[in-house]
């Protein structure tokens, strides 16, 4: 079986080698430890509940991807998970892979404009606004059961620790 390094020239003929660029550095805005508080909206999933989480964003080796881990509570329910965020030059967008302790797996496409990031998936979307000083992020999530009609899911305020 050939090794990856031995296959390098063959792979590069199919797809160019990734290179670090300013798009990757834009992810620095997330990197660090954050304390988050928020509230879910009432809806088909249940009544409105308080949310508290600790978030850690860190660069993976190579500097191409950011690993996001969180742990906390939605009401009295424990909530943990991971995301990996990376830039896809072919789509000119960020790709976000999400997995949580309740078994949900999601893929979002993300875009950044100034201090606002938008994550869009087939059933959920959010906007994240970073304060000028980079110490606060305000997130609003919406959900959809059909991808057409959207309703509020939750609002979260995170402060860099």
Number of C-alpha atoms within 10 A of each C-alpha: 3 6 7 10 9 9 10 11 13 11 13 11 9 8 9 9 10 11 9 11 12 7 17 18 12 12 21 13 13 21 16 15 18 21 17 21 19 19 17 20 19 13 11 6 9 9 10 15 16 16 21 20 20 19 24 20 22 18 18 13 8 7 15 18 20 23 18 23 19 20 16 19 17 17 15 10 10 14 17 17 18 19 19 19 25 21 24 15 12 6 9 12 17 21 20 22 16 17 16 16 12 10 8 9 13 15 19 21 21 22 16 17 8 8 13 15 15 19 20 18 16 15 17 20 20 21 20 19 20 19 13 9 6 13 15 19 22 18 20 17 21 18 19 16 11 9 11 9 10 15 13 17 20 20 19 19 18 21 17 17 12
